[in-house]
Amino acid sequence: MKLGSPKAMSAYPKTILPIAASVGGLALFVIFASLLLVNQPIGTKVSGYFYSVDQATKIGLSSNNETSIIENWLNDTDKERTTVVSSINKTVTDKPVEIDTDKPVDLVKNKTIGLDTSNAVDLDTDKTVEIDTNKTVDIGTGKIADSSPKKIADSGCDIYHGKWVLDPAGPLYSNNSCPVLTQMQNCQGNGRPDKDYENYRWQPTKCDLPRFDPKKFLELMRGKTLAYVGDSVARNQMESMLCILWQAEAPINRGNKRMQRYYFRSTSTTIIRIWSSWLVHKTTEEFDFAPEGVDKLHLDAPDETFMGDVPTFDVLVLSSGHWFAKRSVYILNNEIVGGQLWWPDNSRKKKIDSTEAFEISVATIMSALVNKPDYKGLTVVRSYSPDHYEGGAWNTGGSCTGKIKPAVDGELVESEFTNIMYGKQVSGFNRGIKNKTNKSRVAFMDITKPFSYRHDGHPGPYRNLDPNKITKRSADGRPPPQDCLHWCMPGPVDTWNEFLMETIRRDFEAHDS
């Protein structure tokens, strides 16, 4: 065969081409792999195949060249998550919220900020975003914040000036869904036929008071203790709080005879109630011309039964006033200065009456709290709770029978005694905090005027299970035995805890900043 024949020339390429292709492919693979290792660590890339994005985040696997995912846990109960894409600073929700990229966003504390009427949320560095409430304000009527001049309550809004509005969403719980409801406040369970009193919410004039969210409250109070101290009206408010929170989580009862104590495991939150009728020192021992057995109030000494517990409280809610209508002796500077429903010697002149004794007691307890060196919590004084005994007092024929809707201005019955007690409380509060020395904070929860309209919110004659109880006036007009002081549950008293949550939120934000 000749060298230049076509057969000899075609045999050589068939041997060389496979080798050349293999060498070329190997070279390309080496170049590609080198580039991949330089720009992306292989461990990070492999993790994407074996873990979901959320899982990679949890175990700390992320790439500087990929959009990082930050999980914002809104609560520990149901592990609801809101995801924020930090590279573009936008919230991944059904409705995106525009966030100023020049301002930092704290994604941990879940605090509420005020809204204006635009779509964008203007953040400052001292406030954080509560993702799921930036667009809609739930006041029970489906209103959108963007379509209303009102805004979520902030530190500049007076939440105590407004009106009662019918809320079709209804109450936060029912009388059947709360196992700690005192029977005297179980108006539906006791046979009350009307229900509209449950369905009114307080609407501030210039902003919207957020509807109470039990999960958010437990998160707000994570690791903290809330204590209600005072009389039976304090118990009324404390049970309202428990009924609301119970809808999110059943607490563990860790209380005893002296202190009711409920523990919420998910956030290590504790709710406490301690009985203190007058908030000042009380004794029944004989004193001067006052015999043994009569309650004697040392108006210048705080009640020691709870003062020792105060340093463990993060929030303390005080309730008092109504027991000053009961039989008692007033002692000031180790001298008997007055008495209520007790004064054996008319030749002796009383120096103070029951309303003045109330003022002194408020000043005493507030001064003790704001000067207690180891107390750093928030003290909330709930203003005097109005009763609605019309036509007489609780024991002289007063009645709230037949009241089924909030009063309007034209029919509001002013109570002179309530107005006096409210004024004395305000004066005592201001006197007590005047020379504050510790790091505690104080707030005055001003519910008296708003609740003067709620004559419909009391149990009235529906205060027990007796099937034969009298619920209507007799033929001669006498009212049945009734309670026009405490509040039905559910009912207006639940608004106190909405006020309280907003008060705590504002305080915690200011304190943290």
PyMOL commands that set and color helices and strands:
alter all, ss='L'
color gray80, all
select helices_A, chain A and resi 6-39+42-50+53-58+131-133+145-147+183-185+196-198+214-220+232-246+304-307+310-312+322-325+354-370+409-411+416-432+448-452+493-512
alter helices_A, ss='H'
color red, helices_A
select strands_A, chain A and resi 69-73+81-85+90-92+151-152+162-166+200-204+207-208+225-230+252-253+259-264+269-275+280-283+296-302+315-319+328-332+335-340+378-382+441-445
alter strands_A, ss='S'
color yellow, strands_A
deselect
rebuild
show_as cartoon
